[in-house]
């Protein structure tokens, strides 16, 4: 499963768990300060959930970093190497973050 689909699935999970029922998409959009149409397109798969949007959603909904990516869902402490990597990543501008993530996905892809 590619990262964009994983993020979409996790956002759908959040919608079902935190904003159930009628009006849930609008409530989610209001909570993350986005237009309802934009959120609907993301949830429907018409719009990819990019790096900046994913991190912003996690921040606004008080989720652990990279939760939408499915990377860390537990509360176990990070190693010093993991912390250093996250700190270096956070220091990058958004374009470099996207480029870094693309490179990482390419490097991890089976050959």
C-alpha positions as MATLAB code, in Angstrom:
seq = 'XXXXXXXXXXXXXXXXXXXXXXXXXXXXXXXXXXXXXXXXXXXXXXXXXXXXXXXXXXXXXXXXXXXXXXXXXXXXXXXXXXXXXXXXXXXXXXXXXXXXXXXXXXXXXXX';
ca = [
       0.000    0.000    0.000;
       1.456    3.343   -0.966;
       1.822    6.113    1.602;
      -1.042    8.230    0.219;
      -3.529    5.373    0.488;
      -2.308    4.544    4.006;
      -2.836    8.164    5.056;
      -6.317    8.150    3.497;
      -7.233    4.956    5.363;
      -5.983    6.377    8.651;
      -7.913    9.619    8.071;
     -11.041    7.540    7.419;
     -10.349    5.722   10.684;
     -10.157    9.060   12.510;
     -13.400   10.164   10.898;
     -15.189    7.010   12.055;
     -13.741    7.092   15.581;
     -13.761   10.794   16.436;
     -16.390   12.303   14.132;
     -19.014    9.575   13.600;
     -22.379   10.041   12.012;
     -23.948   12.712    9.919;
     -21.890   15.866    9.663;
     -18.683   14.072   10.607;
     -16.737   15.243    7.570;
     -17.698   18.857    8.227;
     -16.774   18.512   11.902;
     -13.402   17.028   10.956;
     -12.797   19.821    8.442;
     -13.642   22.450   11.042;
     -11.346   20.829   13.606;
      -8.354   20.741   11.242;
      -9.203   24.158    9.771;
      -9.705   23.033    6.177;
     -12.550   23.449    3.718;
     -15.045   20.542    3.849;
     -14.702   19.978    0.104;
     -10.950   19.584    0.417;
     -11.308   17.076    3.242;
     -13.942   15.136    1.270;
     -11.641   14.929   -1.755;
      -8.869   13.596    0.491;
     -11.188   11.027    2.056;
     -12.556    9.946   -1.340;
      -9.082    9.487   -2.795;
      -9.506   12.296   -5.327;
      -6.769   14.324   -3.596;
      -3.560   12.870   -2.225;
      -2.720   13.571    1.412;
       0.723   15.106    1.187;
       3.420   15.398    3.805;
       2.558   18.892    5.043;
      -1.162   18.167    5.332;
      -0.546   14.858    7.135;
       1.738   16.474    9.714;
      -0.721   19.360   10.199;
      -3.613   16.943   10.805;
      -1.541   15.056   13.380;
      -0.654   18.286   15.137;
      -4.223   19.625   15.206;
      -5.701   16.310   16.370;
      -2.933   15.703   18.947;
      -1.696   12.517   17.306;
       1.828   11.136   17.547;
       4.173   12.209   14.747;
       3.713   10.141   11.581;
       0.546    8.499   12.916;
      -1.199    8.968    9.580;
       1.700    7.160    7.930;
       1.213    4.229   10.288;
       4.821    4.478   11.425;
       4.456    4.725   15.201;
       1.278    3.964   17.073;
       2.734    3.024   20.438;
       4.220    5.144   23.171;
       7.582    3.401   23.299;
      10.519    5.766   23.606;
      12.529    6.628   20.526;
      16.184    5.725   20.313;
      18.713    8.548   20.112;
      19.191    7.760   16.418;
      15.421    7.964   15.779;
      15.190   11.272   17.651;
      18.113   12.689   15.659;
      16.453   11.643   12.398;
      13.147   13.256   13.381;
      14.857   16.459   14.476;
      16.781   16.665   11.201;
      13.578   16.000    9.255;
      11.685   18.712   11.145;
      14.425   21.220   10.269;
      13.882   20.691    6.524;
      11.618   22.948    4.479;
       8.454   21.254    3.076;
       9.881   20.681   -0.424;
      12.963   18.959    0.976;
      10.796   16.854    3.293;
       8.788   15.620    0.299;
      11.981   14.881   -1.647;
      13.475   13.056    1.342;
      10.357   10.916    1.784;
      10.241   10.059   -1.923;
      13.892    8.995   -1.780;
      13.247    6.874    1.305;
      10.256    5.150   -0.317;
      12.302    4.466   -3.464;
      15.188    3.083   -1.402;
      12.832    0.822    0.552;
      11.000   -0.471   -2.534;
      11.714   -4.095   -3.432;
      14.064   -4.507   -6.377;
];
